[in-house]
Amino acid sequence: MIRALHEQLKAQEITALSLAEKHLGVIDEKDSEIGAFLTVTAEEALSSAARVDEKIARGEAIDLLEGIPGAIKDNMCAEGIRTTAASKMLDSYIAPFDATVVSNLKQSGATILGKTNMDEFAMGSSTESSAYGKTKNPIDPTRVPGGSSGGSAAAVASGEAVFALGSDTGGSIRQPASFCGIVGLKPTYGRVSRSGLIAMASSLDQIGPFATTVEDAAIVFSRIAGYDPKDVTTTQSNDKRFENYLSGDMSGLRIGIPKEYFSENLDKRVLSVMEKAIERLESLGAILVDISLPYTEYALPAYYIIMPSEVSSNLARFDGIRYGLHVDDRKERMDGNGTLLETYLDSRAYGFGEEVKRRIMLGTYALSAGYYDAYYKKAQAVRELIRQDFSEAFKKVDVIFSPTAPEPAFPFGDKTQDLLKMYLSDIYTVTANLAGIPAISFPIGTVLEKGTSLPVGGQLMGKWFDEETVLRAAHAYETDK
Amino acid sequence: MLSKEEVEHIAVLARIGLSDDEVARYQKDLSQVLDFFKELEAFDMPPEETSESVPRKKNDTREDRVENFPSHGRKIIMDNMPERKEGYVKVRSVF
């Protein structure tokens, strides 16, 4: 889609301004229903698009992403723009600088339409924990779009944006991509700078693109990846344009099928979609290899120890002093006699939602004296063994294929009363974050539920820093007729 | 299940004020997730130290020098702080 728009822009069949206006129009028309956006930056979008048109008028060459309208998850800072992470804690927070990914997009000339809804501080699998209301799944408005990057996924699936950025700590790009029938890529840990991303769990978080096609995801990914002195975990500079390496061919590619990802948690209908997809991979010339990732069963409990532990430290900065919200709600404190501790307790009580409080407390508990060895240390050991599982598997195969999520999009309220049911949504995605490997979710079929065809995503996981093979395989699958 | 006192203690460590209702709810919720953690009890710790998941690389360091931060940057940072006095951040006394 991006390439076609780019050709039209170059040929002056359309202008970047008219493209921006068209997408702002779609947002106007649809977003009161869908609720993908928290902030629409129409003025900035139009002036940025106008600059692209001036460039074209001057006969200058433009990049593939120039003038292409995209959206950004509201946990990434954009200078001068309200950035909330969907929390009351940051209700009035205006970001003082651009996240590196935002500055990359600006340098590429992309048109930024606005900031999208999400689970509060990216904690959730349905976008229901946002302090600013629901985002509906564009395929079926009675269902969740997935989470935590539900707004970004819904913006792309509804046609409001051509692409969007999300962040993925345990599946928050891939699961909503699966639920909304689009493509979502979580890059290798350290591939994309996290500078300016409001941190959830710093050793797991990674920013990546949503798009309607694998090629579009590759185009966006190529422009946000690379070394950044502001994020010491970024290790490699990137001048590769991954969209130029999508050959459409996967013959001879060795694809691992991990038996642990086809457990009883998997919806039977999703299983049957998966079986058809596996047959199709084989018919495209891939060599299927049965593999085992034996430590998979410990991944989810290890994730739900490591992630909240990092959450409890990262969210300590929200103190009721520096980031907009300040609450002193008891009478005796109003006269100025309160203490600093009371400022913390009250501001955080008011500013954080239920799930955020739960995870901060879980992490505080897991890291406290006496429990550190029993929980955190053990979870880190599991994490290393999961990494070794993948390392061993990748000696035998090039990529690994699994379902993205155990089921298609579920109705609102379905899991909000049962924590563990919600946490199970991440069962097939957390391993890639724990190991730090790249993984993509792309549409592989649908299941029929109550008269609606709900999308199902397949996940391809690759070797560290080998997004190229993951993208190439997903693209070959997608473009096979 | 976690006791009322345990949840209250964790909440203070986490700097989160809780109402009595919330304490009761988190007793139940946190206990449910902690039970889930117990699945790791079946897992035997490997003998050697294996806790290094983030690949190590040499630390990036930079020269320690003062860089001029643009004044509009200072303003936008300060504007995010609700309690200010004479260009400083105002906080409550520690005790």
Chai-1 contact restraints between the chains, C-beta under 6 A:
chainA,res_idxA,chainB,res_idxB,connection_type,confidence,min_distance_angstrom,max_distance_angstrom,comment,restraint_id
A,Y93,B,N80,contact,1.0,0.0,6.0,A-B,restraint_1
A,P96,B,G73,contact,1.0,0.0,6.0,A-B,restraint_2
A,P96,B,I76,contact,1.0,0.0,6.0,A-B,restraint_3
A,P96,B,I77,contact,1.0,0.0,6.0,A-B,restraint_4
A,S203,B,V54,contact,1.0,0.0,6.0,A-B,restraint_5
A,V232,B,D60,contact,1.0,0.0,6.0,A-B,restraint_6
A,Y298,B,F43,contact,1.0,0.0,6.0,A-B,restraint_7
A,P301,B,F36,contact,1.0,0.0,6.0,A-B,restraint_8
A,P301,B,F37,contact,1.0,0.0,6.0,A-B,restraint_9
A,P301,B,E39,contact,1.0,0.0,6.0,A-B,restraint_10
A,P301,B,L40,contact,1.0,0.0,6.0,A-B,restraint_11
A,I305,B,F37,contact,1.0,0.0,6.0,A-B,restraint_12
A,I321,B,V91,contact,1.0,0.0,6.0,A-B,restraint_13
A,R322,B,M81,contact,1.0,0.0,6.0,A-B,restraint_14
A,Y323,B,N80,contact,1.0,0.0,6.0,A-B,restraint_15
A,G324,B,N80,contact,1.0,0.0,6.0,A-B,restraint_16
A,H326,B,P82,contact,1.0,0.0,6.0,A-B,restraint_17
A,H326,B,E83,contact,1.0,0.0,6.0,A-B,restraint_18
A,G338,B,R92,contact,1.0,0.0,6.0,A-B,restraint_19
A,T339,B,R92,contact,1.0,0.0,6.0,A-B,restraint_20
A,L340,B,V91,contact,1.0,0.0,6.0,A-B,restraint_21
A,L340,B,R92,contact,1.0,0.0,6.0,A-B,restraint_22
A,L340,B,V94,contact,1.0,0.0,6.0,A-B,restraint_23
A,T343,B,R92,contact,1.0,0.0,6.0,A-B,restraint_24
A,Y344,B,R15,contact,1.0,0.0,6.0,A-B,restraint_25
A,L345,B,G17,contact,1.0,0.0,6.0,A-B,restraint_26
A,D346,B,G17,contact,1.0,0.0,6.0,A-B,restraint_27
A,R348,B,R15,contact,1.0,0.0,6.0,A-B,restraint_28
A,R348,B,I16,contact,1.0,0.0,6.0,A-B,restraint_29
A,A349,B,I16,contact,1.0,0.0,6.0,A-B,restraint_30
A,A349,B,G17,contact,1.0,0.0,6.0,A-B,restraint_31
A,K357,B,I16,contact,1.0,0.0,6.0,A-B,restraint_32
A,R358,B,D29,contact,1.0,0.0,6.0,A-B,restraint_33
A,I360,B,A14,contact,1.0,0.0,6.0,A-B,restraint_34
A,M361,B,I10,contact,1.0,0.0,6.0,A-B,restraint_35
A,M361,B,A14,contact,1.0,0.0,6.0,A-B,restraint_36
A,L362,B,V33,contact,1.0,0.0,6.0,A-B,restraint_37
A,T364,B,I10,contact,1.0,0.0,6.0,A-B,restraint_38
A,T364,B,L13,contact,1.0,0.0,6.0,A-B,restraint_39
A,T364,B,A14,contact,1.0,0.0,6.0,A-B,restraint_40
A,Y365,B,I10,contact,1.0,0.0,6.0,A-B,restraint_41
A,Y375,B,F37,contact,1.0,0.0,6.0,A-B,restraint_42
A,K378,B,L40,contact,1.0,0.0,6.0,A-B,restraint_43
A,Q380,B,S51,contact,1.0,0.0,6.0,A-B,restraint_44
A,A381,B,M45,contact,1.0,0.0,6.0,A-B,restraint_45
A,A381,B,T50,contact,1.0,0.0,6.0,A-B,restraint_46
A,R383,B,S53,contact,1.0,0.0,6.0,A-B,restraint_47
A,E384,B,T50,contact,1.0,0.0,6.0,A-B,restraint_48
A,E384,B,S53,contact,1.0,0.0,6.0,A-B,restraint_49
A,R387,B,S53,contact,1.0,0.0,6.0,A-B,restraint_50
